[in-house]
């Protein structure tokens, strides 16, 4: 199982999910994306193609070892997983958790124009207490908490490429996020779900958590949904898609 963390964050956000999957018999890897978990200078120097290439290399390396490898991505990790899944269509299962598939208009403008203003403006605080509602878990966050103009520009590149990739994603896909997500609106999630090219797909909304649903209140529900979508893992038959909830966002819960 290949887990992918989000923008400016680390695999620590996926620890609980990784432990849950390991307890249910999965071999799990959650690599650190280039430019993450070190310094803001490294973050500023990292580029979207590096993140995509690193994830694809991880996938290919795991496939060479295990054969059956599903991808599970959180936030920007979900966007990256969708891009790679479009390029590697025989990935058996895909889970997009609060995937970062759209930016508010002001952020799109800031990301697009970042090459103009980034050298004149220092790092910008980006942490929000609403990303994790649980104060105990919020205190455990290891994200940078800041973005640079250059890194924001690269995030915009990932979003645009992910949006273009969605129609080419034919892997059976679960999209799950909280209705109280402070980073990605329900409307963005629904548009991404409709755009997915997969015939087998399911959109699930949870409640009570912020953006980082793998750490926040209700994470056990998230983990159960992920396991149900993955089925029994390698060598087993995945569950049949729930047609009533898997073909249109109007019937989601």
C-alpha positions as CSV (number, residue, x, y, z in Angstrom):
1,X,0.0,0.0,0.0
2,X,1.5,3.4,-1.0
3,X,0.3,6.3,1.1
4,X,1.0,9.9,-0.1
5,X,1.0,13.0,2.2
6,X,0.0,16.5,1.4
7,X,1.6,19.9,0.5
8,X,4.1,21.1,3.1
9,X,3.3,18.2,5.3
10,X,5.0,14.9,6.2
11,X,4.0,11.2,6.4
12,X,3.2,11.7,10.1
13,X,-0.3,12.8,9.0
14,X,-0.7,9.2,7.8
15,X,0.6,7.4,10.8
16,X,-2.8,6.3,12.2
17,X,-4.0,5.1,8.8
18,X,-0.7,3.3,8.2
19,X,-1.0,1.5,11.5
20,X,-4.6,0.6,10.8
21,X,-3.8,-0.9,7.4
22,X,-0.8,-2.8,8.8
23,X,-3.0,-4.3,11.5
24,X,-5.2,-5.6,8.7
25,X,-2.4,-7.3,6.9
26,X,-1.2,-4.7,4.4
27,X,2.5,-3.8,3.8
28,X,2.5,0.0,3.9
29,X,5.0,2.6,2.6
30,X,4.5,6.4,3.1
31,X,7.5,8.2,1.6
32,X,8.5,11.8,2.2
33,X,8.0,13.9,-1.0
34,X,11.0,16.0,-2.2
35,X,11.4,19.3,-0.4
36,X,9.2,18.2,2.5
37,X,10.1,17.6,6.1
38,X,13.5,19.4,6.0
39,X,13.8,23.2,5.5
40,X,11.7,25.9,3.9
41,X,14.6,26.5,1.4
42,X,14.3,22.9,0.3
43,X,10.5,23.3,0.0
44,X,10.9,26.5,-2.1
45,X,13.3,24.7,-4.4
46,X,11.0,21.6,-5.0
47,X,9.0,21.5,-8.2
48,X,5.8,19.8,-9.2
49,X,7.4,17.4,-11.7
50,X,9.7,16.2,-9.0
51,X,6.8,15.3,-6.7
52,X,5.0,13.5,-9.6
53,X,8.2,11.6,-10.6
54,X,9.0,10.6,-7.1
55,X,5.6,9.2,-6.5
56,X,5.7,7.2,-9.8
57,X,9.1,5.9,-8.9
58,X,7.8,4.8,-5.5
59,X,4.9,3.0,-7.2
60,X,7.0,1.2,-9.7
61,X,9.5,0.1,-7.0
62,X,6.7,-1.3,-4.9
63,X,5.1,-3.0,-7.8
64,X,8.3,-4.7,-8.6
65,X,8.4,-6.1,-5.1
66,X,4.8,-6.8,-4.3
67,X,2.9,-6.8,-7.6
68,X,-0.4,-5.6,-6.1
69,X,-0.1,-1.9,-5.0
70,X,-3.0,0.4,-4.3
71,X,-2.5,4.2,-3.8
72,X,-4.0,6.3,-1.1
73,X,-3.4,10.1,-1.2
74,X,-4.2,12.9,1.2
75,X,-4.8,16.5,0.1
76,X,-2.1,17.3,-2.5
77,X,-1.1,13.6,-2.2
78,X,-4.5,12.8,-3.6
79,X,-3.9,15.1,-6.5
80,X,-0.5,13.5,-7.2
81,X,-2.0,10.0,-6.9
82,X,-4.7,10.9,-9.5
83,X,-2.0,12.2,-11.9
84,X,0.1,9.0,-11.6
85,X,-3.0,6.8,-11.8
86,X,-3.9,8.4,-15.1
87,X,-0.5,7.5,-16.4
88,X,-0.5,4.0,-14.8
89,X,-4.0,2.8,-15.5
90,X,-3.6,-0.7,-14.1
91,X,-3.3,0.4,-10.4
92,X,-5.9,-1.9,-8.8
93,X,-7.5,0.6,-6.3
94,X,-7.2,4.3,-5.6
95,X,-8.3,6.3,-2.6
96,X,-8.4,10.1,-2.7
97,X,-8.8,11.6,0.8
98,X,-9.7,15.3,0.8
99,X,-7.9,15.6,-2.6
100,X,-6.6,19.1,-3.4
101,X,-8.4,19.4,-6.7
102,X,-9.3,23.1,-6.7
103,X,-8.1,26.5,-5.4
104,X,-10.2,29.5,-4.4
105,X,-10.0,32.3,-6.9
106,X,-7.7,34.4,-4.8
107,X,-5.3,31.5,-4.4
108,X,-5.3,30.7,-8.1
109,X,-4.4,34.3,-8.8
110,X,-1.6,34.3,-6.2
111,X,-0.2,31.0,-7.4
112,X,-0.3,32.1,-11.1
113,X,1.4,35.4,-10.3
114,X,3.9,34.1,-7.7
115,X,6.9,34.3,-10.1
116,X,6.4,38.0,-10.1
117,X,6.0,38.6,-6.3
118,X,7.7,35.6,-4.7
119,X,11.2,37.1,-4.5
120,X,9.9,40.3,-2.8
121,X,7.8,38.5,-0.2
122,X,9.0,36.1,2.4
123,X,7.3,32.9,3.6
124,X,3.6,33.3,4.3
125,X,1.9,31.6,7.3
126,X,-0.4,28.9,6.0
127,X,-1.4,26.9,9.1
128,X,-5.0,26.9,10.1
129,X,-6.5,25.5,13.4
130,X,-9.5,24.4,11.3
131,X,-7.4,21.9,9.4
132,X,-7.5,19.6,12.5
133,X,-10.4,20.1,15.0
134,X,-9.0,17.8,17.6
135,X,-6.6,20.0,19.7
136,X,-4.6,17.0,20.9
137,X,-3.9,15.9,17.3
138,X,-3.5,19.5,16.1
139,X,-0.5,19.9,18.5
140,X,1.2,16.9,16.8
141,X,1.2,18.5,13.3
142,X,4.7,18.6,11.7
143,X,3.9,20.7,8.7
144,X,6.0,23.7,7.8
145,X,3.1,26.0,8.6
146,X,4.4,28.4,5.9
147,X,4.4,28.6,2.1
148,X,6.6,30.5,-0.3
149,X,5.4,32.1,-3.4
150,X,7.3,29.5,-5.4
151,X,5.9,26.6,-3.6
152,X,2.4,28.0,-4.0
153,X,3.0,28.3,-7.7
154,X,4.0,24.6,-7.8
155,X,0.9,23.6,-5.9
156,X,-1.1,25.4,-8.6
157,X,0.7,23.3,-11.2
158,X,-0.3,20.1,-9.5
159,X,-3.9,21.2,-9.2
160,X,-4.2,22.0,-12.9
161,X,-2.5,18.8,-13.9
162,X,-4.7,16.7,-11.6
163,X,-7.8,18.3,-13.0
164,X,-6.7,17.5,-16.5
165,X,-5.8,13.9,-15.5
166,X,-9.2,13.0,-13.8
167,X,-11.0,11.9,-17.0
168,X,-8.1,9.5,-17.7
169,X,-8.3,7.9,-14.3
170,X,-10.0,4.5,-14.9
171,X,-8.8,2.9,-11.6
172,X,-11.7,2.1,-9.2
173,X,-11.6,5.2,-7.0
174,X,-12.9,6.2,-3.6
175,X,-13.1,10.0,-2.9
176,X,-13.7,10.8,0.8
177,X,-13.6,14.1,2.7
178,X,-15.2,16.0,5.5
179,X,-18.1,18.4,4.9
180,X,-16.3,20.8,7.3
181,X,-13.1,20.7,5.2
182,X,-11.5,24.1,5.4
183,X,-9.3,23.7,2.4
184,X,-11.4,21.9,-0.1
185,X,-15.1,22.6,-0.6
186,X,-17.7,20.0,-1.1
187,X,-18.4,21.5,-4.5
188,X,-14.8,20.9,-5.6
189,X,-15.0,17.3,-4.4
190,X,-18.2,16.8,-6.3
191,X,-16.8,18.3,-9.5
192,X,-13.7,16.0,-9.2
193,X,-15.9,13.0,-8.6
194,X,-17.9,13.7,-11.7
195,X,-14.8,14.3,-13.8
196,X,-13.3,10.9,-12.8
197,X,-13.2,8.5,-15.7
198,X,-13.5,5.4,-13.5
199,X,-16.7,3.4,-14.0
200,X,-16.3,2.2,-10.4
201,X,-16.2,5.2,-8.1
202,X,-17.7,6.3,-4.8
203,X,-17.9,9.6,-3.1
204,X,-18.3,9.7,0.7
205,X,-18.7,12.7,2.9
206,X,-17.9,12.5,6.6
207,X,-18.4,15.1,9.3
208,X,-16.8,16.5,12.4
209,X,-13.2,16.8,11.0
210,X,-11.3,19.5,9.2
211,X,-9.0,18.9,6.2
212,X,-6.7,16.4,7.7
213,X,-9.2,13.6,8.1
214,X,-6.6,11.0,8.9
215,X,-5.8,12.7,12.2
216,X,-9.0,14.3,13.2
217,X,-12.3,13.4,14.8
218,X,-14.0,10.5,13.0
219,X,-10.9,9.1,11.5
220,X,-12.0,5.5,12.4
221,X,-14.9,6.0,9.9
222,X,-12.4,7.1,7.3
223,X,-10.2,4.1,7.9
224,X,-13.2,1.7,7.7
225,X,-14.3,3.3,4.4
226,X,-10.7,2.9,3.0
227,X,-10.5,-0.7,4.0
228,X,-13.9,-1.5,2.6
229,X,-12.9,0.0,-0.7
230,X,-9.6,-1.8,-0.8
231,X,-11.4,-5.1,-0.2
232,X,-9.2,-7.9,1.2
233,X,-6.1,-6.7,-0.5
234,X,-3.9,-8.8,-2.9
235,X,-5.5,-11.9,-4.3
236,X,-9.0,-11.1,-3.3
237,X,-12.1,-9.8,-5.2
238,X,-12.8,-6.1,-4.5
239,X,-16.3,-5.2,-3.4
240,X,-18.9,-4.5,-6.0
241,X,-19.4,-0.7,-6.4
242,X,-22.4,0.8,-4.7
243,X,-24.2,2.1,-7.7
244,X,-26.7,4.2,-5.7
245,X,-23.8,6.1,-4.1
246,X,-21.1,5.6,-6.7
247,X,-22.3,7.1,-9.9
248,X,-23.6,10.5,-9.0
249,X,-22.9,12.9,-6.2
250,X,-26.6,13.6,-5.6
251,X,-27.0,10.4,-3.6
252,X,-24.0,10.6,-1.4
253,X,-23.9,10.4,2.4
